[in-house]
Amino acid sequence: MTPTEQSKHAAAICALAPVIPVLVIEDLAHALPLAQALVAGGLPVLEVTLRTDCALEAIAIMAEVEGAVPGAGTVLTGAQMEAARDAGARFAVSPGATPAVLDAARLNDMPLMPGAQTCSEVMALLEQGYEVQKFFPAEAIGGVAALKSIAGPLPQVSFCPTGGINALRAPDYLALSNVVCVGGSWVAPRAAIEAGDWQAITELARAAAALPR
């Protein structure tokens, strides 16, 4: 899968909902009810960060949930890319874009949203065919104002900003012409997950799914 093809697949995935939940799964028992709660609220695209020992197993479980589109986040190596594919991930997200990660995405036919911060990084990825990119860490590197500025010289690139975005800030990002969706963890707060309050998560997801873009 070429970078251009990857971006087309990524764009289609991003189009499914305005918000991609960014999930850190500490307890494998949470994977199934969490995925069900988020999908029930209208957020089918689920980014499971590869920051915990059970993340890959969580992706495999979520892949069995009807309507779920699980992916792997915080992909840092080629080995992680391959493992994510084998676990059932439908897409991958990286905070940056190393040659090894980009090569692994091509070899594993994995739709990838590589991360960029600067115009030079955005341009370098665009030259390779990546028209959909992650903008991370969004709030820390200028947020809405930065993305507005980037849209001027680089209107052909679309972003999924992630990092520090909450329910209050999300609408400002989604109003931008170069934002296809946002990533955030506010739709699945740790306290609700640990309490098993899946209804609360469904309600948060429903509110996020209704955000205009």
Residue, then its C-alpha position, 0 to 999 in steps of 0.5 A: m500500500t503506497p502512502t497515497e493509498q494509506s492516506k485515502h484509507a485514513a481519510a475514510i476512517c477519519a470520516l466515520a466520526p469527528v472524534i477518535p478516542v485515544l485509549v490507554i488500556e491498563d486492564l484487558a477486562h475493560a477492552l470489550p465493554l469499553a469498545q461496546a460503549l464507545v461504538a454505541g455512542g457513535l464513535p467506532v474508530l478506536e485508537v489503542t495506544l501501545r503503551t501497556d502490556c495488554a494493548l495488542e490483546a485489547i486491539a484483538i478483542m475490540a476487532e471482534v466488536e461489531g461496528a468497531v474500527p480499532g487501530a494502534g496508536t503510539v507506533l514507534t517501530g516496524a515491529q510494533m506495526e507488524a504486531a498491530r496488523d497481526a492483532g487486527a488493527r485497521f490503521a496505525v498512528s505515530p507521533g512522528a515519522t521515522p523511515a522505519v515506521l514509514d517502511a513498515a506501514r508500506l510493507n504491512d499494507m497498514p493505513l498510517m497517520p504519521g505525526a508532524q509538527t512543523c511545515s518542513e515535516v508536513m512537506a516531507l510527508l506530503e512529498q511521499g504521498y501522505e495527505v492525512q497526518k497527525f498533528f501532535p502534541a496539538e495544544a502544546i505546539g500552537g493548536v488551532a492558531a498553528l493549524k490555521s497558519i499551516a492551511g495557508p501554504l499547505p491546504q492540501v494536507s488534512f490533519c487529525p490533531t491530538g494532544g491536550i484537546n478536550a470537549l471544550r476545545a474540540p469544536d474550534y479544531l473541527a471548524l478548521s478546513n484542514v482538520v478531518c477529526v480530532g483525537g482525544s481521551w476525554v470521551a473515556p476518562r480513567a475514572a469512568i473506566e475503572a468504575g465500569d461506568w460504561q453508560a457514562i462513556t456512551e453518553l460522552a461518546r454520543a456528545a462527541a459524535a454530534l460535534p459539527r465539522 
